[in-house]
Each structure stands twice: as structure tokens, then as C-alpha cells.
Amino acid sequence: MCYLVASTIVESIAPVQESDPELWRQIRRYNLPVQLALTAAHETAKTAENPASAALFSLAPCQSGSLDLHRWTRLAATAGQDGHIGHLRVNPTHTLHAVDNLALSAFAIMHRNHEHCLGLGGAAGQAWCGLEALHERLRDGNETEAFLIAGDQADDQGTTGSGIALLFSKSPKPYVPLGRLVKLVAVQRVRLDTPAALEPHAAAGLISLVAVIGNHKTGRLSYTVPSNHGNGMDLITVEMEFSRS
């Protein structure tokens, strides 16, 4: 059994800076996607029975590093189209932050969590791999709760960045905003005949799913993942069941 218990979406880090100086002290050294993901996870963890004993799953941003680093990477790639970038050297700090999947270890340290964890890469559509892995872990593992957290970078199109955290449980607990049981049944895939265009973001697809969940009342929900939130190769459907608690 796998039930959605709580979710938090964060689209600005400013409130944390103003109202929670201790949390800001812990996350300020990270870049924006990690800050947003950890802020969302911190809020969602308040609903968990014990964050220290939950399984953890995180998504790296599809656009790694800071916005400035992303711009630099594109310039470097353009300059090196002939296979050479001269004597260009990369600062190790930039290299570290290009990885960007720091949210998993940071959350585990903050909550003294030593349980099963999985950090997924930044390829498009990894959110649905994360849901699949989380579903399997709650079915087969010893943990009774699991988190899925993700953060997106700001971009040149005006997106300010976003973070999301989802909490699931083996126990049939109502999803907080609806007061109803929301059971994750399966994530299904059918291979597409023609590859789809992508907007590679880690959190955006999950944010869209949460919006649909919030507007659904009861019965079966078959959520077809929009092609721009998928992996470009599969038609992905998230199957969920809603019922009274």
C-alpha cells in the first residue's frame, strides 16, 4: 500500500530568510534548487511520523548548477564544438555544484536519517522513476514512510525556480489538503512511436500532478503525464485511487 499523505510546494526562498533563520542557516550555502527542495521537505516533514526512519528519494535538477553556471556551460559547449576548449579549467566548486543532487544528503543529515535512500539524476522524466522506486520500496522495504523531493533552477525564460516534497505512507492516512485517502496504484508506460518534445524540469511535473490531485474528489484518477514533463520516449500514466478515510 502507498498513500500520499502530504505535499509542499515552494516557489520563493524569501519567506525562509525572514521567518526561519535556523533553517536558512542550514541551507543558505546551497544553490537555489536545493534550497527550495529542502524548504519544501522541511515543511512536509512536520506531517511525518518520524522523518528519521523514512525512505528518501530525491531528483537532481535537469538544469544543473546556478543560472550563471548554466549559461557558462552553454558558452563552453558552443566554443568547444570542434572538440577542443583550449586550456579551459573548471573551478572544483563549480564542478561540485553542477551535480546539484545535494538535497538528499542534506535532508538526511538534518533529520539524522540512515534509512534507504536513492538520488536520481537530472534527466527529463525522472520524477516518474522516483514515484515507481518509492512505490516499490514501500511495498517491499521495512520503512513505513517515504519522501520524494525535487527542486528546479531559475532559467532565462523568467522561471524563478521551485521546490516540492511529497510524503507517502504504507498506512491508509488521508491526504492533508483533501481529507481523503489518495492511494498510488501504479506508474504505467507505453512506448511512443514518435519522440516528444521536452521541457526538462525535475519539480514541475510533480507540481502539475499535485494540482490535478487537489481538484479530484473521489474514484479513480488516471493522470496522463503531459509530454513536456515526460522522458520523451514513453506515454506515462499515474494511476491513483481516491476514497473516504
Backbone as JSON, one array per atom type, in Angstrom:
{
  "sequence": "MCYLVASTIVESIAPVQESDPELWRQIRRYNLPVQLALTAAHETAKTAENPASAALFSLAPCQSGSLDLHRWTRLAATAGQDGHIGHLRVNPTHTLHAVDNLALSAFAIMHRNHEHCLGLGGAAGQAWCGLEALHERLRDGNETEAFLIAGDQADDQGTTGSGIALLFSKSPKPYVPLGRLVKLVAVQRVRLDTPAALEPHAAAGLISLVAVIGNHKTGRLSYTVPSNHGNGMDLITVEMEFSRS",
  "N": [[0.84, -1.18, 0.0], [0.44, 2.28, -0.68], [0.2, 5.47, 0.17], [-0.49, 8.87, -0.48], [0.34, 11.39, 1.7], [1.05, 14.03, 2.39], [2.01, 17.18, 0.89], [4.22, 19.74, -0.24], [4.8, 22.79, -1.82], [7.22, 25.05, -2.89], [8.05, 28.23, -3.99], [9.57, 30.44, -3.63], [12.39, 31.58, -1.85], [12.52, 33.59, -0.08], [10.62, 33.86, 2.15], [11.65, 31.99, 4.01], [14.13, 33.05, 4.67], [13.28, 35.24, 6.1], [11.55, 34.31, 8.15], [12.46, 31.92, 9.3], [15.22, 31.66, 10.54], [17.01, 29.68, 11.47], [16.63, 27.41, 9.79], [17.34, 28.65, 7.39], [20.02, 29.17, 7.92], [21.05, 26.61, 7.74], [20.66, 25.91, 5.07], [21.6, 27.89, 3.39], [24.07, 27.84, 2.09], [23.78, 26.26, -0.09], [22.79, 25.94, -3.58], [20.05, 27.42, -5.48], [17.97, 25.42, -6.38], [18.33, 23.33, -4.52], [17.95, 24.64, -2.09], [15.22, 25.33, -2.32], [14.03, 22.79, -2.57], [14.75, 21.62, -0.1], [13.49, 23.35, 1.69], [10.79, 22.83, 1.1], [10.76, 20.12, 1.82], [11.36, 20.28, 4.54], [9.04, 21.48, 5.56], [7.09, 19.59, 4.86], [7.96, 17.42, 6.34], [6.99, 17.88, 8.86], [4.6, 16.63, 9.0], [5.15, 13.98, 9.0], [5.44, 10.77, 10.67], [7.94, 10.0, 11.65], [10.62, 11.46, 10.49], [13.23, 10.54, 10.55], [13.21, 7.83, 10.13], [12.25, 7.33, 7.62], [12.17, 6.33, 4.14], [14.16, 7.82, 1.57], [13.96, 9.74, -1.37], [15.28, 11.54, -4.04], [15.41, 14.08, -6.59], [17.7, 15.25, -8.94], [18.14, 18.55, -10.24], [17.12, 19.15, -13.61], [18.37, 21.16, -15.0], [21.45, 21.88, -14.23], [23.44, 23.28, -11.54], [23.97, 26.85, -10.9], [22.07, 29.57, -12.42], [23.86, 31.23, -13.74], [26.05, 29.49, -14.02], [24.92, 27.61, -15.71], [24.57, 29.13, -18.03], [27.26, 29.64, -18.58], [28.13, 27.03, -19.11], [26.78, 26.45, -21.49], [27.97, 28.34, -23.19], [30.59, 27.4, -23.14], [30.21, 24.9, -24.31], [29.44, 25.64, -26.87], [31.75, 26.95, -27.72], [33.42, 24.8, -27.8], [32.71, 23.12, -29.91], [34.25, 22.03, -31.88], [35.5, 20.05, -30.66], [37.46, 20.81, -28.95], [38.39, 22.83, -26.2], [40.44, 24.48, -25.72], [42.67, 25.58, -23.22], [40.95, 25.58, -21.11], [39.92, 25.68, -17.74], [38.15, 24.23, -15.0], [36.69, 25.41, -12.1], [36.83, 23.59, -9.08], [34.75, 23.97, -7.25], [32.64, 24.87, -8.82], [32.31, 22.58, -10.33], [31.37, 20.79, -8.37], [28.89, 21.98, -7.67], [27.58, 21.72, -10.04], [26.63, 19.19, -10.01], [24.51, 19.05, -8.12], [22.72, 17.37, -6.73], [22.35, 17.54, -3.94], [20.38, 17.69, -2.08], [19.36, 15.33, -1.01], [21.36, 14.18, 0.74], [21.67, 16.35, 2.45], [19.11, 16.63, 3.64], [18.96, 14.16, 4.93], [21.03, 14.41, 6.81], [20.1, 16.58, 8.33], [17.89, 15.45, 9.57], [18.85, 13.22, 10.81], [18.77, 10.79, 9.45], [19.2, 7.46, 8.46], [18.26, 5.64, 6.7], [17.03, 3.72, 3.84], [17.99, 5.2, 0.76], [17.78, 7.04, -2.3], [19.2, 8.78, -4.85], [18.21, 10.3, -7.7], [19.17, 11.03, -11.07], [19.46, 13.98, -13.22], [18.0, 13.72, -15.59], [15.37, 14.25, -17.98], [12.03, 13.5, -16.99], [12.56, 11.95, -14.75], [11.11, 12.17, -12.44], [8.97, 10.43, -12.46], [10.18, 7.99, -12.46], [11.14, 8.18, -9.9], [8.72, 8.08, -8.43], [7.94, 5.46, -9.06], [10.07, 3.97, -7.91], [9.79, 4.68, -5.23], [7.23, 3.66, -4.68], [7.71, 0.91, -4.98], [9.54, 0.54, -2.89], [8.08, 1.07, -0.54], [6.35, -1.01, -0.74], [7.97, -3.29, -0.58], [10.05, -2.84, 1.26], [11.32, -2.12, 4.63], [10.66, 0.34, 5.68], [8.07, 2.59, 6.71], [7.29, 5.0, 5.77], [7.93, 7.43, 3.18], [9.82, 9.89, 1.44], [9.69, 12.04, -1.41], [11.6, 14.32, -3.04], [12.29, 17.37, -4.81], [13.86, 19.9, -6.83], [13.81, 22.8, -8.9], [15.74, 24.83, -11.16], [16.08, 28.4, -11.63], [15.51, 30.06, -14.8], [16.36, 31.34, -18.1], [14.0, 32.12, -19.22], [12.42, 33.37, -17.42], [11.43, 31.85, -15.35], [11.31, 31.34, -11.91], [12.24, 29.32, -10.32], [11.55, 26.37, -8.35], [10.44, 24.23, -5.69], [9.57, 20.98, -4.41], [8.06, 18.68, -2.18], [6.99, 15.44, -1.42], [5.17, 13.31, 0.7], [4.75, 9.95, 1.44], [2.95, 7.08, 2.71], [2.78, 3.76, 4.12], [0.55, 3.21, 5.61], [-3.0, 3.7, 5.62], [-3.58, 6.77, 5.44], [-5.24, 9.94, 5.43], [-4.85, 12.3, 2.76], [-3.62, 15.39, 3.48], [-4.58, 18.02, 2.45], [-7.05, 17.32, 1.28], [-8.44, 15.6, 2.96], [-9.01, 13.01, 2.35], [-8.37, 9.58, 1.38], [-5.61, 8.98, -0.68], [-4.44, 6.91, -2.85], [-1.53, 5.62, -4.29], [-1.43, 3.73, -7.06], [-0.12, 2.68, -9.39], [2.53, 3.28, -11.79], [2.42, 3.62, -15.12], [3.68, 2.74, -18.38], [3.86, 3.34, -21.88], [5.45, 2.83, -24.9], [6.26, 5.49, -27.05], [5.52, 6.2, -30.5], [6.66, 8.3, -31.82], [9.24, 10.42, -30.8], [8.81, 12.77, -28.12], [8.68, 16.36, -27.58], [10.54, 18.09, -25.07], [10.45, 19.73, -21.86], [12.76, 20.01, -19.81], [12.5, 19.59, -16.5], [12.74, 19.02, -13.0], [10.99, 19.3, -10.76], [8.64, 20.4, -11.79], [6.82, 18.65, -13.12], [5.82, 17.08, -11.02], [4.61, 19.07, -9.52], [2.52, 19.79, -11.21], [1.08, 17.38, -11.15], [0.27, 17.32, -8.45], [-1.46, 19.51, -8.45], [-3.56, 18.55, -10.05], [-4.42, 16.41, -8.46], [-5.4, 17.85, -6.29], [-7.75, 18.85, -7.3], [-9.33, 16.7, -7.72], [-11.95, 14.54, -6.68], [-13.14, 11.94, -5.88], [-12.9, 8.35, -6.42], [-11.34, 6.77, -9.29], [-8.26, 8.0, -10.58], [-6.64, 8.6, -13.48], [-3.84, 9.81, -14.41], [-2.49, 11.28, -17.1], [0.69, 11.94, -17.96], [1.78, 15.03, -19.12], [3.41, 15.47, -22.27], [5.63, 17.16, -22.26], [6.56, 16.95, -19.71], [7.48, 14.45, -19.5], [9.64, 11.68, -20.42], [10.27, 11.81, -23.02], [10.19, 9.49, -24.48], [8.2, 7.72, -23.66], [4.67, 7.25, -23.14], [3.34, 8.2, -20.21], [1.46, 7.17, -17.45], [-0.04, 7.92, -14.4], [-1.55, 6.08, -11.99], [-4.11, 6.43, -9.67], [-6.12, 6.11, -6.67], [-8.97, 7.44, -5.09], [-10.59, 7.81, -1.99], [-12.91, 7.86, 0.78], [-11.7, 8.44, 4.07]],
  "CA": [[0.0, 0.0, 0.0], [1.23, 3.5, -0.79], [-0.76, 6.58, 0.24], [0.02, 10.23, -0.4], [-0.07, 11.96, 2.98], [1.24, 15.48, 2.42], [2.87, 17.76, -0.14], [4.53, 21.16, -0.08], [5.41, 23.43, -2.98], [7.87, 26.31, -2.53], [8.47, 28.95, -5.2], [10.42, 31.55, -3.24], [13.16, 31.3, -0.65], [12.48, 34.78, 0.77], [9.96, 33.66, 3.45], [12.53, 31.27, 4.93], [15.14, 34.01, 5.12], [12.67, 36.18, 7.03], [10.81, 33.73, 9.28], [13.08, 30.72, 9.87], [16.67, 31.86, 10.4], [17.76, 28.44, 11.7], [16.61, 26.65, 8.55], [18.12, 29.37, 6.4], [21.43, 28.96, 8.25], [21.44, 25.27, 7.3], [20.54, 25.7, 3.62], [22.0, 29.06, 2.61], [25.28, 27.58, 1.3], [23.42, 25.5, -1.29], [22.21, 26.77, -4.63], [18.61, 27.63, -5.39], [17.09, 24.24, -6.41], [18.48, 22.59, -3.27], [17.28, 25.44, -1.06], [13.76, 25.21, -2.5], [13.64, 21.41, -2.27], [14.89, 21.39, 1.33], [12.43, 24.1, 2.37], [9.57, 22.05, 0.93], [10.88, 18.89, 2.6], [11.3, 20.66, 5.95], [7.64, 21.71, 5.91], [6.37, 18.32, 4.73], [8.41, 16.53, 7.41], [6.2, 18.13, 10.06], [3.46, 15.71, 8.95], [5.63, 12.6, 9.08], [5.54, 10.16, 11.99], [9.34, 10.08, 12.07], [11.46, 11.66, 9.31], [14.5, 9.83, 10.69], [13.07, 6.42, 9.73], [11.6, 7.25, 6.31], [13.0, 6.18, 2.95], [14.34, 9.11, 0.93], [14.18, 9.76, -2.81], [15.42, 12.92, -4.49], [15.68, 14.31, -8.01], [18.59, 16.35, -9.27], [17.54, 19.43, -11.26], [17.51, 18.87, -15.0], [19.33, 22.22, -15.3], [22.35, 21.82, -13.09], [24.18, 24.46, -11.13], [23.26, 28.12, -10.89], [21.73, 30.08, -13.74], [25.1, 31.72, -14.35], [26.85, 28.34, -14.41], [24.27, 27.02, -16.88], [24.92, 29.97, -19.17], [28.67, 29.4, -18.85], [28.26, 25.7, -19.72], [26.35, 26.54, -22.89], [29.01, 29.06, -23.92], [31.73, 26.5, -23.27], [29.85, 23.86, -25.28], [29.47, 26.26, -28.19], [33.15, 27.19, -28.06], [34.13, 23.53, -27.97], [32.04, 22.25, -30.89], [35.23, 21.33, -32.7], [36.1, 19.01, -29.84], [38.52, 21.37, -28.12], [38.07, 24.07, -25.49], [41.72, 25.08, -25.37], [43.22, 25.29, -21.89], [39.9, 25.94, -20.15], [39.93, 24.94, -16.48], [36.89, 24.35, -14.26], [36.83, 25.51, -10.66], [36.21, 22.42, -8.43], [33.48, 24.35, -6.61], [31.64, 24.86, -9.88], [32.06, 21.19, -10.68], [30.53, 20.22, -7.32], [27.53, 22.5, -7.72], [26.93, 21.26, -11.25], [25.96, 17.92, -9.69], [23.23, 19.58, -7.65], [21.83, 16.44, -6.02], [22.77, 17.63, -2.55], [19.22, 17.74, -1.2], [19.19, 14.04, -0.35], [22.26, 14.05, 1.88], [21.4, 17.44, 3.39], [17.9, 16.29, 4.39], [19.29, 13.04, 5.81], [21.83, 14.92, 7.92], [19.25, 17.44, 9.16], [16.92, 14.64, 10.32], [19.54, 12.04, 11.34], [18.17, 9.66, 8.75], [20.16, 6.49, 7.94], [17.49, 4.6, 6.03], [17.2, 3.57, 2.39], [17.91, 6.46, 0.02], [18.09, 6.95, -3.73], [19.27, 10.06, -5.54], [18.06, 10.11, -9.14], [19.85, 12.06, -11.84], [18.7, 15.12, -13.7], [17.4, 13.52, -16.91], [13.94, 14.54, -18.06], [11.12, 12.4, -16.67], [13.0, 11.15, -13.6], [10.11, 12.24, -11.37], [8.09, 9.25, -12.52], [11.04, 6.92, -11.97], [11.14, 8.34, -8.46], [7.46, 7.55, -7.9], [8.0, 4.0, -9.18], [11.0, 3.43, -6.92], [9.19, 4.89, -3.91], [6.13, 2.71, -4.57], [8.29, -0.42, -4.76], [10.19, 0.47, -1.59], [7.06, 0.95, 0.5], [5.76, -2.34, -0.88], [8.9, -4.38, -0.27], [11.03, -2.48, 2.26], [10.91, -2.07, 6.03], [10.19, 1.67, 6.05], [6.62, 2.81, 6.64], [7.07, 6.29, 5.13], [8.94, 7.77, 2.18], [9.79, 11.24, 0.88], [10.22, 12.33, -2.74], [11.85, 15.75, -3.06], [12.87, 17.84, -6.06], [13.95, 21.35, -6.99], [14.13, 23.29, -10.25], [16.53, 26.04, -11.25], [15.58, 29.52, -12.41], [16.02, 29.97, -16.17], [16.38, 32.58, -18.89], [12.64, 32.43, -19.65], [11.71, 34.06, -16.35], [11.06, 30.93, -14.28], [12.05, 31.72, -10.7], [12.65, 28.14, -9.59], [10.5, 25.79, -7.5], [10.77, 23.01, -4.97], [8.41, 20.22, -3.98], [8.29, 17.47, -1.38], [5.82, 14.58, -1.24], [5.3, 12.29, 1.74], [3.87, 8.79, 1.26], [2.92, 6.17, 3.85], [2.13, 2.46, 3.95], [-0.73, 3.23, 6.32], [-4.05, 4.46, 4.94], [-3.8, 8.07, 6.07], [-5.8, 10.88, 4.45], [-4.03, 13.37, 2.21], [-3.98, 16.52, 4.34], [-5.44, 19.07, 1.88], [-8.37, 16.83, 0.85], [-9.11, 14.8, 3.98], [-9.39, 11.74, 1.72], [-7.26, 8.69, 1.07], [-5.11, 9.07, -2.06], [-3.57, 5.74, -2.99], [-0.76, 5.46, -5.52], [-1.63, 2.35, -7.51], [0.91, 2.26, -10.33], [3.01, 4.18, -12.83], [2.41, 2.79, -16.33], [4.38, 3.32, -19.53], [3.68, 2.79, -23.22], [6.46, 3.46, -25.74], [5.73, 6.37, -28.09], [6.02, 5.96, -31.85], [7.46, 9.47, -32.18], [9.74, 11.11, -29.6], [8.1, 14.01, -27.77], [9.48, 17.49, -27.15], [10.68, 18.11, -23.62], [10.85, 20.89, -21.06], [13.36, 19.23, -18.72], [12.46, 20.11, -15.14], [12.58, 17.95, -12.02], [9.84, 19.5, -9.88], [7.45, 20.93, -12.46], [5.87, 17.59, -13.39], [5.18, 16.71, -9.76], [3.74, 20.18, -9.14], [1.31, 19.64, -12.02], [0.33, 16.23, -10.62], [-0.37, 17.74, -7.19], [-2.58, 20.38, -8.8], [-4.67, 17.7, -10.51], [-4.9, 15.69, -7.27], [-6.16, 18.78, -5.48], [-9.06, 19.12, -7.91], [-10.05, 15.44, -7.89], [-12.77, 14.31, -5.49], [-13.22, 10.55, -5.45], [-12.81, 7.39, -7.52], [-10.06, 6.51, -9.96], [-7.61, 9.06, -11.33], [-5.59, 8.18, -14.41], [-3.19, 11.07, -14.81], [-1.56, 11.16, -18.22], [1.75, 12.95, -17.82], [2.0, 15.81, -20.34], [4.63, 15.03, -22.95], [6.77, 18.0, -21.91], [7.03, 16.55, -18.39], [7.86, 13.04, -19.56], [11.03, 11.37, -20.76], [10.43, 11.91, -24.46], [10.11, 8.17, -25.14], [7.06, 6.94, -23.2], [3.44, 7.84, -22.62], [3.36, 7.8, -18.81], [0.19, 7.38, -16.75], [-0.01, 7.67, -12.96], [-2.86, 5.58, -11.56], [-4.37, 6.68, -8.25], [-7.49, 5.88, -6.22], [-9.4, 8.35, -4.03], [-11.7, 7.27, -1.22], [-13.08, 8.47, 2.09], [-10.87, 7.81, 5.1]],
  "C": [[0.88, 1.25, 0.0], [0.26, 4.68, -0.88], [-0.04, 7.92, 0.32], [-0.55, 10.88, 0.85], [-0.01, 13.48, 2.97], [2.11, 15.92, 1.25], [3.08, 19.24, 0.16], [5.23, 21.65, -1.34], [5.99, 24.78, -2.53], [8.4, 26.97, -3.79], [9.29, 30.19, -4.9], [11.13, 31.21, -1.94], [13.07, 32.46, 0.34], [11.78, 34.55, 2.11], [10.83, 32.93, 4.47], [13.58, 32.21, 5.5], [14.58, 34.91, 6.21], [12.13, 35.52, 8.29], [11.47, 32.54, 9.94], [14.59, 30.81, 9.73], [17.5, 30.6, 10.63], [17.78, 27.56, 10.46], [17.45, 27.34, 7.49], [19.62, 29.2, 6.66], [21.91, 27.62, 7.71], [21.46, 25.12, 5.79], [21.15, 26.8, 2.78], [23.22, 28.8, 1.73], [24.98, 26.8, 0.03], [22.87, 26.45, -2.36], [20.69, 26.63, -4.65], [17.76, 26.36, -5.44], [17.14, 23.43, -5.11], [17.79, 23.33, -2.13], [15.76, 25.27, -1.13], [13.28, 23.81, -2.13], [13.7, 21.15, -0.76], [13.84, 22.16, 2.13], [11.11, 23.36, 2.28], [9.61, 20.79, 1.79], [10.78, 19.17, 4.1], [9.85, 20.84, 6.4], [6.86, 20.4, 5.87], [6.72, 17.36, 5.86], [7.62, 16.72, 8.7], [4.99, 17.19, 10.14], [3.87, 14.27, 9.16], [5.61, 12.08, 10.52], [6.96, 10.28, 12.53], [10.22, 10.23, 10.83], [12.77, 10.88, 9.36], [14.41, 8.38, 10.2], [12.41, 6.25, 8.37], [12.62, 6.95, 5.21], [13.03, 7.52, 2.22], [14.65, 8.95, -0.55], [14.28, 11.21, -3.24], [15.77, 12.96, -5.97], [16.69, 15.44, -8.14], [17.91, 17.24, -10.3], [18.01, 19.05, -12.65], [18.49, 19.93, -15.51], [20.24, 22.37, -14.1], [22.98, 23.17, -12.78], [23.32, 25.71, -11.06], [22.9, 28.53, -12.3], [22.97, 30.57, -14.46], [25.97, 30.57, -14.83], [26.25, 27.66, -15.64], [24.59, 27.81, -18.13], [26.37, 29.73, -19.58], [28.87, 28.06, -19.56], [27.87, 25.73, -21.18], [27.38, 27.28, -23.74], [30.22, 28.17, -24.17], [31.45, 25.42, -24.31], [29.9, 24.41, -26.7], [30.91, 26.47, -28.65], [33.89, 25.89, -28.37], [33.5, 22.59, -28.98], [33.01, 21.51, -31.78], [35.96, 20.26, -31.91], [37.19, 19.51, -28.93], [38.04, 22.65, -27.45], [39.38, 24.69, -24.99], [42.21, 24.63, -24.01], [42.23, 25.66, -20.79], [39.98, 25.05, -18.91], [38.63, 25.23, -15.72], [37.18, 24.39, -12.77], [36.15, 24.31, -10.0], [34.89, 22.74, -7.76], [32.36, 24.36, -7.63], [31.28, 23.43, -10.26], [31.13, 20.53, -9.65], [29.09, 20.68, -7.48], [26.83, 22.15, -9.03], [26.21, 19.94, -11.02], [24.58, 18.18, -9.13], [22.33, 18.61, -6.92], [22.25, 16.37, -4.55], [21.6, 17.53, -1.58], [19.06, 16.45, -0.4], [20.06, 13.94, 0.9], [22.0, 15.15, 2.91], [20.18, 17.15, 4.25], [18.2, 15.16, 5.38], [20.08, 13.5, 7.03], [20.97, 15.73, 8.88], [18.34, 16.61, 10.07], [17.52, 13.35, 10.86], [18.97, 10.75, 10.75], [19.25, 8.78, 8.15], [19.47, 5.37, 7.16], [17.8, 4.55, 4.53], [17.08, 4.92, 1.7], [18.32, 6.21, -1.43], [18.06, 8.35, -4.32], [19.25, 9.81, -7.04], [18.7, 11.28, -9.88], [18.92, 13.13, -12.37], [18.11, 14.95, -15.09], [15.9, 13.82, -16.86], [13.12, 13.3, -17.72], [11.51, 11.56, -15.48], [11.99, 11.18, -12.45], [9.28, 10.97, -11.31], [8.87, 8.0, -12.17], [11.09, 6.97, -10.44], [9.88, 7.81, -7.82], [7.45, 6.03, -7.96], [8.88, 3.39, -8.1], [10.43, 3.56, -5.51], [8.06, 3.88, -3.67], [6.66, 1.3, -4.27], [8.9, -0.54, -3.37], [9.17, 0.32, -0.47], [6.35, -0.41, 0.43], [6.68, -3.42, -0.31], [9.86, -4.09, 0.89], [10.45, -2.45, 3.67], [10.36, -0.71, 6.44], [8.67, 1.77, 5.89], [6.28, 4.14, 5.98], [8.19, 6.54, 4.12], [8.71, 9.19, 1.67], [10.3, 11.21, -0.56], [10.38, 13.84, -2.84], [12.56, 16.15, -4.35], [12.91, 19.36, -6.06], [14.34, 21.7, -8.41], [14.88, 24.61, -10.18], [15.73, 27.16, -11.92], [16.16, 29.41, -13.82], [15.9, 31.32, -16.88], [14.99, 32.99, -19.36], [11.8, 33.06, -18.54], [11.22, 33.16, -15.24], [11.94, 31.2, -13.05], [12.57, 30.53, -9.92], [11.54, 27.66, -8.69], [11.02, 24.54, -6.83], [9.5, 22.31, -4.53], [8.86, 19.03, -3.14], [6.96, 16.74, -1.22], [6.12, 13.56, -0.16], [4.27, 11.2, 1.5], [3.99, 7.88, 2.48], [2.33, 4.83, 3.45], [0.73, 2.45, 4.56], [-1.75, 4.07, 5.58], [-4.38, 5.75, 5.7], [-4.33, 9.05, 5.04], [-4.76, 11.91, 4.01], [-4.51, 14.68, 2.83], [-4.89, 17.55, 3.67], [-6.86, 18.61, 1.56], [-9.14, 16.13, 1.96], [-9.61, 13.48, 3.44], [-8.14, 10.88, 1.53], [-6.9, 8.84, -0.41], [-4.06, 7.99, -2.22], [-2.86, 5.76, -4.33], [-0.82, 4.0, -5.92], [-0.48, 1.88, -8.4], [1.35, 3.43, -11.19], [3.18, 3.33, -14.08], [3.06, 3.52, -17.5], [4.03, 2.58, -20.82], [4.64, 3.54, -24.14], [5.79, 4.26, -26.87], [6.32, 6.01, -29.45], [6.97, 7.08, -32.29], [7.95, 10.15, -30.92], [9.04, 12.44, -29.38], [9.09, 15.1, -27.38], [9.46, 17.58, -25.63], [10.91, 19.51, -23.08], [11.46, 20.3, -19.8], [13.39, 19.97, -17.38], [12.19, 18.95, -14.2], [11.29, 18.09, -11.24], [8.55, 19.82, -10.61], [6.39, 19.85, -12.73], [5.11, 17.17, -12.14], [4.23, 17.81, -9.29], [2.43, 20.12, -9.93], [0.45, 18.48, -11.53], [-0.4, 16.62, -9.34], [-1.56, 18.65, -7.45], [-3.79, 19.57, -9.25], [-5.26, 16.93, -9.34], [-5.79, 16.6, -6.43], [-7.54, 19.07, -6.0], [-9.89, 17.86, -8.11], [-10.77, 15.1, -6.58], [-12.75, 12.85, -5.01], [-13.13, 9.65, -6.67], [-11.42, 7.31, -8.11], [-9.56, 7.77, -10.67], [-6.52, 8.44, -12.18], [-4.97, 9.44, -14.98], [-2.18, 10.79, -15.91], [-0.55, 12.29, -18.14], [1.89, 13.71, -19.14], [3.35, 15.48, -20.96], [5.84, 15.87, -22.55], [7.3, 17.72, -20.51], [7.48, 15.1, -18.36], [9.32, 12.85, -19.88], [11.3, 11.43, -22.25], [10.24, 10.62, -25.21], [8.82, 7.43, -24.82], [5.85, 7.84, -22.92], [3.28, 7.3, -21.21], [2.03, 8.14, -18.16], [0.36, 7.01, -15.28], [-1.41, 7.29, -12.52], [-3.02, 5.77, -10.05], [-5.84, 6.42, -7.94], [-7.8, 6.79, -5.04], [-10.59, 7.72, -3.3], [-11.78, 8.0, 0.1], [-12.24, 7.72, 3.12], [-11.74, 7.1, 6.12]]
}
